[in-house]
Amino acid sequence: MGTLRQALQQLEAEGLVYRENRRGWFVSPRRTRYDPTRISAFMEHVSTQGRSPRTECLQAQLRPAGDALSNVMETRCPGT
């Protein structure tokens, strides 16, 4: 028979609980189930699981593609 500490460590390893220093143990939020090999709309899929999906733009830049990328994207660089 194991101890409570061992049981909590096992639950933590399985992702069912998490701990915070000096605060204690907490039940982990439900994991989102998503199979990227299936074709589906991610936002809709997450919403059906009771979650609130969102997107966030971390960085955006406008810069020339260059010859190599222009060829891959089948576009032309300005001035060519």
MARTIDREN-215969 format. One line per field, with one value per residue: x, y, z of N, C-alpha, C, O, CB in turn; residue in three letters. Coordinates in Angstrom, 1 decimal. Glycine has a CB too. Example, Ala and Ser with C-alpha at 12.3 -4.5 7.8 and 13.67 -1.06 7.14 Angstrom:
! MARTIDREN-215969
neast 13.2	12.8
nnorth -5.7	-2.2
nup 7.8	7.1
caeast 12.3	13.7
canorth -4.5	-1.1
caup 7.8	7.1
ceast 13.2	12.9
cnorth -3.3	0.0
cup 7.8	7.9
oeast 14.2	13.4
onorth -3.3	1.1
oup 8.5	8.0
cbeast 11.3	14.1
cbnorth -4.5	-0.6
cbup 9.0	5.7
residuo ala	ser
This chain:
! MARTIDREN-215969
neast 0.9	0.6	1.6	-0.2	1.2	2.6	0.5	-0.6	1.6	1.5	-0.9	-0.3	1.7	0.1	-1.3	-3.6	-3.8	-2.3	0.4	1.1	3.6	3.5	0.8	-0.7	-2.4	-4.1	-7.0	-6.5	-7.4	-9.7	-8.3	-8.0	-9.2	-7.9	-7.4	-5.1	-4.9	-7.3	-9.7	-10.9	-12.5	-10.6	-11.3	-14.1	-14.2	-13.0	-14.8	-17.0	-16.3	-16.7	-14.9	-13.3	-12.1	-9.3	-7.5	-4.2	-2.1	1.2	3.3	3.9	5.1	5.9	7.7	10.0	9.7	11.8	13.8	13.8	11.6	9.5	9.5	8.7	6.1	5.0	4.9	5.7	8.5	8.2	9.1	10.5
nnorth -1.2	2.2	5.6	8.6	10.7	9.4	8.6	11.1	12.0	10.1	10.7	13.3	12.7	11.5	13.7	14.5	16.0	18.9	20.7	23.5	25.5	26.0	26.3	24.0	21.1	20.7	20.0	19.2	21.1	19.8	18.0	19.1	17.2	16.3	15.3	15.6	14.4	14.0	15.6	18.5	21.5	23.2	25.2	24.9	22.3	22.4	24.0	22.4	20.8	22.3	24.3	27.6	28.6	30.5	32.8	34.2	36.7	36.6	37.9	40.0	40.7	42.7	42.0	41.7	38.8	37.6	35.8	33.0	32.2	33.5	32.0	29.5	30.1	30.9	33.5	37.0	39.0	42.5	44.8	43.1
nup 0.0	-0.9	0.0	0.7	-0.5	-2.5	-4.1	-4.9	-6.4	-8.5	-9.7	-10.5	-12.4	-14.3	-15.2	-14.0	-11.7	-10.3	-8.7	-6.6	-5.3	-1.8	-1.8	-2.5	-3.7	-6.8	-8.9	-12.2	-15.2	-17.6	-20.3	-23.7	-26.3	-29.3	-32.5	-34.8	-37.2	-38.2	-40.4	-39.4	-38.2	-36.0	-34.1	-33.8	-33.0	-30.5	-29.2	-29.0	-26.9	-24.7	-24.2	-24.6	-27.4	-28.7	-30.7	-31.1	-32.2	-32.3	-33.5	-36.3	-39.5	-42.3	-45.1	-47.8	-49.9	-51.3	-53.8	-53.7	-52.0	-53.4	-55.7	-54.7	-53.8	-56.1	-57.0	-58.0	-57.3	-56.5	-59.0	-60.7
caeast 0.0	1.4	1.3	-0.9	2.2	2.9	-0.8	-0.6	2.6	1.1	-2.0	0.4	2.3	-1.0	-1.8	-4.9	-3.7	-1.0	0.7	1.7	4.3	2.9	-0.6	-1.3	-2.7	-5.4	-7.4	-6.1	-8.5	-9.8	-7.5	-8.7	-8.9	-7.8	-6.6	-4.7	-4.9	-8.7	-10.0	-12.0	-12.3	-10.1	-12.1	-15.4	-14.0	-12.7	-16.0	-17.9	-15.8	-17.0	-13.8	-13.4	-10.8	-9.0	-6.2	-3.4	-1.0	2.4	4.2	3.6	6.0	5.8	9.0	10.1	9.8	13.0	13.6	13.5	10.2	8.7	9.4	7.9	4.7	4.6	4.6	6.8	8.9	8.0	10.3	11.1
canorth 0.0	3.4	6.7	9.7	11.5	8.6	8.6	12.4	12.0	9.3	11.5	14.4	12.1	11.3	15.0	14.7	17.0	19.7	21.3	24.9	25.7	26.7	26.4	22.7	20.3	21.1	19.2	19.8	21.3	18.8	18.2	19.1	16.0	16.7	14.4	16.4	13.6	14.1	16.9	19.2	22.8	23.2	26.1	24.3	21.0	22.7	24.6	21.3	20.2	23.2	25.3	28.8	28.7	31.9	32.9	35.4	37.0	36.9	38.8	40.1	41.6	42.8	42.1	41.1	37.4	37.1	35.0	31.6	32.1	33.9	30.8	28.5	30.6	31.2	35.0	37.7	40.1	43.8	45.3	42.1
caup 0.0	-0.9	0.8	0.0	-1.3	-3.7	-4.9	-5.6	-7.5	-9.6	-10.3	-11.2	-13.6	-15.3	-15.6	-13.4	-10.6	-10.4	-7.4	-6.6	-4.0	-0.7	-2.0	-2.4	-4.9	-7.5	-10.0	-13.5	-16.1	-18.6	-21.5	-25.0	-27.1	-30.7	-33.4	-36.0	-38.5	-38.7	-40.9	-38.7	-37.8	-34.6	-33.2	-33.6	-32.3	-29.1	-28.6	-28.6	-25.6	-23.6	-24.1	-25.3	-28.1	-29.1	-31.4	-30.6	-33.1	-31.4	-34.2	-37.7	-40.2	-43.7	-45.6	-49.1	-49.9	-51.9	-55.0	-53.3	-51.5	-54.5	-56.6	-54.1	-53.7	-57.5	-57.1	-58.5	-56.5	-57.1	-59.7	-61.5
ceast 0.9	0.9	0.4	0.0	2.4	1.7	-0.9	0.4	2.2	0.0	-1.4	1.1	1.3	-1.6	-3.2	-4.9	-2.4	-0.8	1.3	2.4	3.6	1.4	-1.3	-1.5	-4.0	-5.7	-7.1	-7.4	-8.5	-8.9	-8.4	-8.3	-9.0	-6.9	-6.3	-4.8	-6.3	-8.9	-11.2	-11.6	-11.9	-11.0	-13.4	-15.3	-13.8	-14.0	-17.0	-17.5	-16.0	-15.9	-14.1	-12.1	-10.6	-7.7	-5.5	-2.3	0.2	3.3	3.8	4.6	5.7	7.2	9.0	10.3	11.2	12.7	13.2	12.0	9.2	8.5	8.5	6.4	4.2	4.1	5.8	7.2	8.7	9.3	11.0	10.3
cnorth 1.2	4.5	7.7	10.5	10.7	8.7	10.0	12.5	11.2	10.1	12.7	13.9	11.8	12.5	15.3	15.8	17.8	20.3	22.7	25.0	26.5	26.9	25.1	22.1	20.7	20.2	19.9	20.0	20.1	19.1	18.2	17.9	16.5	15.8	15.1	15.7	13.6	15.5	17.5	20.6	22.8	24.0	25.5	23.0	21.4	23.3	23.5	20.6	21.2	24.2	26.5	29.0	30.2	31.8	34.2	35.5	37.4	37.9	38.8	41.1	41.6	43.0	41.4	39.6	36.9	36.1	33.6	31.4	32.5	32.7	29.8	28.9	31.0	32.6	35.7	38.8	41.4	44.2	44.3	41.8
cup 0.0	0.0	0.0	-0.9	-2.6	-4.7	-5.6	-6.7	-8.7	-10.4	-11.1	-12.5	-14.7	-15.8	-15.0	-12.3	-10.9	-9.0	-7.6	-5.2	-3.0	-0.8	-1.9	-3.7	-5.5	-8.6	-11.3	-14.3	-17.1	-19.8	-22.7	-25.8	-28.6	-31.4	-34.7	-37.3	-39.1	-39.3	-40.2	-38.4	-36.3	-33.7	-32.8	-32.8	-30.8	-28.4	-28.2	-27.3	-24.5	-23.3	-24.9	-26.1	-28.5	-29.9	-31.0	-31.6	-32.2	-32.1	-35.6	-38.3	-41.6	-44.3	-47.0	-49.0	-50.4	-53.0	-54.6	-52.9	-52.6	-55.4	-56.0	-54.1	-55.1	-57.6	-57.7	-57.4	-57.2	-57.8	-60.6	-62.7
oeast 1.9	-0.2	0.4	-0.4	2.5	1.8	-1.2	0.2	2.5	0.0	-1.8	1.0	1.7	-2.5	-3.9	-6.0	-1.5	-1.7	2.0	1.8	3.0	0.8	-2.4	-0.9	-5.0	-4.8	-7.4	-8.3	-7.5	-8.8	-9.4	-7.1	-10.0	-5.8	-7.2	-4.7	-6.5	-8.4	-12.3	-10.4	-12.7	-11.4	-13.9	-16.1	-14.3	-14.2	-17.7	-18.3	-15.4	-15.9	-15.0	-11.2	-11.5	-6.9	-6.2	-1.5	0.1	4.0	3.4	4.9	5.2	7.9	8.2	11.0	11.7	11.6	12.2	11.3	8.1	7.3	7.7	5.5	3.0	3.1	6.9	6.3	8.8	10.4	12.0	10.7
onorth 1.3	4.4	7.6	10.8	11.4	8.7	10.0	13.1	11.6	10.1	13.0	14.5	11.9	12.5	16.2	16.4	17.3	20.5	23.0	24.7	27.6	27.6	25.0	22.4	21.0	19.6	21.1	19.2	19.5	20.2	17.6	17.7	17.0	15.5	15.3	16.3	13.2	16.5	16.9	20.9	22.5	23.5	25.5	22.8	20.7	23.0	23.6	19.9	21.0	24.8	26.6	29.6	31.0	30.8	35.2	34.6	38.4	38.7	37.8	42.1	40.6	44.0	40.5	39.1	35.9	35.6	33.0	30.5	31.9	32.5	29.2	28.0	31.5	32.9	35.1	39.4	41.5	44.1	44.6	41.0
oup 0.8	0.6	-1.2	-2.0	-3.7	-5.9	-6.8	-7.7	-9.8	-11.6	-12.1	-13.5	-15.9	-16.6	-15.5	-12.1	-11.6	-8.2	-8.6	-4.2	-3.3	0.0	-1.4	-4.7	-4.7	-9.2	-11.4	-14.3	-17.4	-20.2	-22.8	-26.0	-29.1	-31.0	-35.5	-38.3	-40.2	-38.7	-40.2	-38.4	-35.5	-32.6	-31.7	-31.9	-29.9	-27.3	-27.2	-26.8	-23.4	-22.3	-25.7	-25.6	-28.6	-29.8	-30.5	-31.8	-31.6	-31.5	-36.2	-37.7	-42.2	-44.0	-47.2	-48.1	-49.9	-53.1	-55.3	-53.4	-52.7	-55.9	-56.7	-54.3	-55.2	-58.2	-57.9	-56.8	-58.4	-57.3	-61.2	-63.6
cbeast -1.0	1.4	2.5	-1.6	3.5	3.2	-2.0	-0.4	4.0	0.5	-3.0	1.4	3.1	-2.0	-1.9	-5.4	-3.7	-1.0	1.6	0.6	5.7	3.5	-1.0	-2.6	-2.7	-5.2	-9.0	-5.1	-8.4	-11.3	-6.5	-8.4	-9.9	-7.4	-7.4	-3.4	-4.5	-9.7	-10.2	-12.4	-13.5	-8.7	-12.3	-16.1	-12.7	-11.6	-16.7	-18.0	-14.3	-17.3	-12.5	-13.7	-10.9	-8.8	-6.4	-3.0	-1.4	3.2	5.7	2.1	7.5	4.8	10.1	11.2	8.7	13.9	14.9	14.4	10.0	9.2	10.8	8.3	4.7	3.6	4.2	6.5	10.4	7.6	11.2	11.4
cbnorth 0.0	3.9	7.4	10.6	11.7	7.2	8.4	13.5	11.5	7.9	12.0	15.0	10.8	10.3	15.0	13.4	16.4	20.8	20.4	26.0	26.4	28.0	27.1	22.8	18.8	22.6	18.8	18.9	22.6	18.6	17.0	20.5	14.8	18.2	13.0	17.0	12.1	13.8	16.8	18.4	23.8	23.6	27.5	23.9	20.3	23.8	25.5	20.3	19.8	22.5	24.6	30.0	27.9	32.8	32.9	35.2	38.1	35.6	38.4	40.6	41.2	44.0	41.6	41.7	36.7	36.5	35.0	31.0	33.0	35.1	30.2	28.2	31.8	30.2	35.6	38.4	40.0	44.8	46.0	40.8
cbup 1.2	-2.4	1.4	1.0	-0.5	-3.4	-4.0	-4.5	-6.9	-9.1	-9.3	-10.2	-13.2	-14.7	-17.1	-12.8	-9.2	-11.5	-6.6	-6.8	-4.3	-0.4	-3.3	-1.7	-4.6	-8.0	-9.9	-14.2	-16.8	-19.0	-21.7	-25.7	-26.9	-30.8	-33.7	-35.8	-38.2	-37.6	-42.5	-37.4	-38.1	-34.6	-33.8	-35.0	-32.8	-29.0	-29.6	-29.8	-25.8	-22.4	-24.5	-24.4	-29.4	-27.9	-33.0	-29.2	-34.1	-31.1	-34.0	-37.9	-39.9	-44.2	-44.7	-50.0	-50.7	-50.8	-55.8	-52.2	-50.3	-55.2	-56.9	-52.6	-52.8	-58.0	-55.8	-59.8	-56.1	-56.1	-58.8	-60.8
residuo met	gly	thr	leu	arg	gln	ala	leu	gln	gln	leu	glu	ala	glu	gly	leu	val	tyr	arg	glu	asn	arg	arg	gly	trp	phe	val	ser	pro	arg	arg	thr	arg	tyr	asp	pro	thr	arg	ile	ser	ala	phe	met	glu	his	val	ser	thr	gln	gly	arg	ser	pro	arg	thr	glu	cys	leu	gln	ala	gln	leu	arg	pro	ala	gly	asp	ala	leu	ser	asn	val	met	glu	thr	arg	cys	pro	gly	thr
